C-alpha cells in the first residue's frame, strides 16, 4: 500500500500496515487525516480511499472509510404545531 494524492502523508496507508490495529485507533488516525488541508473535497477523498482499499473489507479502516463515505439519511421532518410558551 502506498500513499495517494488523497492521502499525501500516507497516514491512511500506514494504518493498513499496523498489525491488529483497532477501530478506535483507526478513528484517531482518520480524524488526524480528515483535519489536514487538501486539494480535494473531503468527501471525494474519502470515497477514493474507500474504493482503493475495498479489497480489504475486514480491516477496521476500510469499514470506517465506507461508513464515512455513505451519506446519512436526512432527518425526519417534524410535523405538528409548535407550542407557544
Residue pairs with C-beta under 8 A, 6 or more apart in sequence:
1 13
1 16
1 17
1 53
2 10
2 13
3 9
3 10
3 13
4 13
4 48
4 49
4 52
5 39
5 40
6 38
6 40
6 44
6 45
6 48
6 49
6 52
7 13
7 33
7 45
7 49
8 38
9 33
9 36
11 29
11 32
11 33
12 29
12 30
12 33
12 49
12 53
12 61
12 65
14 29
15 21
15 25
15 26
15 29
15 61
16 53
16 56
16 59
16 61
18 25
21 59
21 60
21 61
22 60
23 60
23 63
23 64
25 60
26 60
26 61
26 64
27 64
29 61
30 61
30 64
30 65
30 68
34 42
38 45
40 48
43 69
46 65
46 68
46 69
47 69
49 65
50 62
50 65
50 66
50 68
50 69
53 59
53 61
53 62
53 65
54 62
54 66
56 62
57 63
